[in-house]
Amino acid sequence: MFSVSQLTDEQKQQIHQWADDGAHMADIQKRMAEELGIQITYMDTRFLILDLGIELKKEEAPVESAPEEELKVATGMVETTVDELVRPGALVSGRVTFSDGEKALWAIDQMGRLSLDADTPGYKPDEEDMITFQEQLRDKLAK
């Protein structure tokens, strides 16, 4: 088993520098072998990092963009769909995309009340979009 006491102060500083430069545990293990001539196991490297009080930098997770179908795209028109499988608590349900690209879930409950749950909290469609949506909904449900 490897011990920190086997390292010189210069070697300890070098390991700290590698970590500050963004090296990960496997990188440190490899560099210790290549540059310092010290062969240690991954587990010993882990203990060494802990003993030296080194905090390795975490890799930044890549920023994922929304899938293309979820991007808001102003189409200039309202598109309404009806779910094949009705959501619990509703007589009928579906989705609507308003002319400004905002999407919402809609449902009609057992009392005949229409509810909208927009992807953006507090979103209110304009009156023209709401009229178009209700007309489309009436036409789709009349079939």
N, C-alpha and C positions, 0 to 999 in steps of 0.2 A: 504494500500500500504506500502510495506517495504522500509526502508531507510537505507543507509549506516551508518548514524549517530547512528543507533541502535546497531552497532557492536563495540566490543572492538578492540583495536589495535592488540591484540593476535589473535582474530578471523579473522581480515583482513589479517594478515600474514599467517594464516592457509589456507585461501582461495587462496592466491597467491601461496602458496606451492603446493596445489593440482593442480592448473593450470600448474605450472612449471613441475609437475610430469606427465602431459599429460591428466589430467581429462578434460572431456567435460562438457558442461552446465548441462546436466541431472545428471552427476556424482556429480557435485558440489551441485546441489539441493538436491540430495539424502544424501550426506555426511553432509550437513548442518543440515538436519533433524535428522540423526542418531547420529552424533558426537557432534553437537552443540545444538541440541534440538530446532532448528529454522525451522519452517514450512513455506515455501514461495512458491509461484507459479513459474512456469517455466518463465513467463514473468518478474516477479520480479527478478528472478535469472539473467535473461538477462540484465536488467537495472543495477543490482548490479555489474555484470562483467564490464559493460561499465563505471560505476561510479568509480570503483576501478582501471580503466585503464589496465585491464588484457587482454592480447591477448592470446586466446586459440590456442593451437597447432593444426594444421590441420593434419588429418590422411593422411599418405602417400598412394597414390593410388597403388594398387598392380600392379607390372609390368606384363603386359600381353605378352605372347609369341605369335608369329605369328602362325596362324593356320597351321597345318601340311602340307596342300597342298600348302602353300605359302613359305615354307622353301626351300632354295636352296639345291638341292640334285644333285650332279654330277652323272648323269646316264651313261655317256660315249656315249650317243646317242642324236640325235636331234629329237624332237617331234613337229610336226606342226599340227595345227587344223585350220579349216575354220569356221567363225562365221555363224550361221543360219540367224541372223539379222545383216546386214551389217552396219557398223558405218557410220554416216553422212559424206558425202564428198568423200566416197570411192566406187569403183565398187565392190570390194571384200575385206574382212578383216579377221583377225584371231589372233591366239596367237602362239608363238613358245617358246619352252624350249630348250636351247642349251646344249651341252654335259657337260658344267661346272655347270649347274643348273640355270643359269641366264635366266630370262623370259622376253619376249618382246611382245608388240602388233605389228602387221604388217598390212599394208594396201597397196592396189594398187589404185591409183587415176584415174580420167578420162583420163589423159594423158599417162597412163600406167607406171607411176613411182612408184617404191616400196619404202615404208618408214618403218623404224623400230623405235619403241619407247620402249627402254629397261627400266625395273624397276629401274636399277641403272643408273643415269645420266652419260653420257660419255662412257658407255659400248660399246665395239666393239668386236663382235664375231671373233674367229680366221677364217682364210681362209677356212679351211677344213669344219668347222661347217656351214659357209655361203654357200659353194657349196652344202652341203647335204641339207640345208634348201631350197635352190632354186630348187633342184631336186625334193624334196618332194612337194613343192608348185606347180611345173609344173605338177607333176603326179596327185595331188588332183584337180587342176583346169581343167585338160584335161578330167575328168570324166563327 
